[in-house]
Amino acid sequence: VRGWFPGTGALAEARDSALAEAEPLKDTFDALVPALAQLPAALGSDSPRTYLLAVLNPAELRASGGAPLSVAVLTFTKGRLAITDQGQTSTEILPGNELVSWRHVTEAPFPSGRQESRFVNANVHPDFRKSGEELTRAWRASGKDGVDGVVAIDTAALVAVLQATGPVVTEGFGKVTADNLVAKLVASYQKYGSDGERQSLNDELATAMIDRLTDGDSLLPVVRALASVAPGRHLQLHMQDPTLQQTVVDVGFGGAVSSPSGDHAAWFSQNGNASKTDVFSQRRLAVTAQLEDDGGAQVSQRMQVTNATPADLGDGTRTGYLTDWNYSTWMAYLPAGATEATLTVPAGWVDPTVWSDGMGRQFLRTGGWLDGGASADIELTYRLPAGRFPDGSYRLTVDPQPILIAPTLAVTVRSGTTTTTVEPGTPLDRIVEVGAAGS
C-alpha cells in the first residue's frame, strides 16, 4: 500500500497505523514458525491441554521472580479456553502450603533428590528452564493433575496489560489502572492488618486480571503487552513439549540466564523471612573494568541494595508479612573463565561460598539481614583471562531479575589513561549489552 496517489491520504494513514501494530510482533511470529505444526495440538486439537498460569508476587522474591501466590489452570479443548481452577495458592488452591516431595531437576544449594519443599518455593533457581520444570513437578506432587506447561507473569506484566486494555474494577480496590496498580498493592500491606483480609482482596484482583488476560476480545493487545515485558522476564514460559520449549527459549520467553562470551553480570535474591519488603527494594549495580594489555580484565561488580520499606511499616518482629526487616539469600554469577573471585559482604552476613547452577555456570552465594531503611554493598571481584577482549573493547551482558523496581546500572571501563563511563538510559528491566572501547 503506497498511498501516494492524490486523495488516498487516509489510506496511507491506515497503512501506517496497521504497520505500527504489526511490526513489533513480526520478529516474534517469524521465530514461532518452526513450532506452527505443534500449535494445534498445544491448543487441544487432539486432546485437552492444560497450562498453569502463575501470578508471581514481587513483594516476596524467588530467584526466578516472585512467589507464585495466585494461580489458575487454563484448559484448551479444540482451541476453546476454560479456566478450571483458580485462586490464592495458600488459602484456596493448596491450603497451608504443605511440604511435598518430588524428584527435583536442581542440585544443591537448591532442593535436590526428593527433598521436601513447597510449591510456593519451587521457582528458586535463577534460570526458568529449571524453575519452570520445578513448578510443573511441584504442582503434580501437591495432588493436582499434571499440566502441559507453565506461564508465569508478575505485577509488571499486569501493569502492561492494563496499559494496553484499560482498567478493571474490583469491590475492594475500586478502579485499578496501570498507573495505580502498584500503589494499591503496596498500600494493602500497610492498610490491612489481617492476612486473610488482604489475601481476599488480592484474590479478587487476581480473578479480575485473569479474566482480562483470557478475554478473547483483548487477545492481540494482551499478547503485545506481555511480549513487551518478556525481556525483563516479567513473562516466562516453560513447556513440556520439547519443540515448543525450545521455541519459547529461542524467542526470549524462556527466562534463561545468559552465557555470553565477554563479561557477565547476573544477580539474584531469594526472600528468606516471609516478608513482603522486596516490593520496596532499591538496587544499583556499578561495574568497573580495568582492561589489561594482554586482553584480560580486572573487574568489580558492586551491588548496592536498600531496603526502602516505609518507617511506619513494621510490627516489631523480624519475620512474617508485617515486618519491615528483609532477609535475602544473594547469588552473584561468575563469568565463564573468571579466576581469583572474591565476594565481599557486610559484617554479620553468611560467608560466601561457590556453587554450580547445574547448567555449566558458577555463582557465589551469601545472605544477610537488612532493617527497614538500611542499605548494604555486596562486591564481587574477579579477573578475566588474557585474550578475552583482544580488540581492547570491553563487552558486558547484564541479566535482570524480575523485580518491581528495576535496578539502575553504571559501567566504568579503564584502559591505560582512558576512562569511559556508560549509564544505559533505561532501568535494568531487560538483558542489557554494554560495549566500551579501549584506547
Disulfide bonds with the S-S distance in Angstrom:
none
